[in-house]
Amino acid sequence: MGIINLVSSLFITIGALSIIVGLLGVYRMPDFYTRLHAASIIDTLGAMLILFGLILHYGLNIVSLKLLLILIFILITTPTAAHALAKSALHGNLKPILKDD
């Protein structure tokens, strides 16, 4: 097993674990806005790590180019979708849970 395969599997494993941690964050957060934040950040990070690991695994070929295009698409659409969801929830009068101190 070469060093590239080892680094690739490391990126894929860390990406999968970060998605699992994000799932726990979504489960434990108290309201829509914090759940949305946890889901969008971890989804982007996990997908980025997994796709980067796959790009390293396949080397320089057409598959890597397609994976890079998917990565760019995810990096653009996930934050945009999270912003649109948060804005529509705010316009729908969904109030965040605030701590009263």
C-alpha angles and dihedrals in degrees: 000000000000129000091252091056090048093051090044093052090046091055092047092049094048090048092051092047092049090053089052090050089049090052089055089049091053090049095049102040116104105223145022097264097053091044090051091050093050092046097048097045096046094041091055094044095046094047091047093052094045094047092045089052090051091049089054091047096053097041124208108338141102093285090059091049090053091048090050091052090050089050092052090047091052092047090055102039104041097060090041092052092046090051092049092049093049092047093049091048090051092049089048088060095248103158122209119238107256126191114241108220 
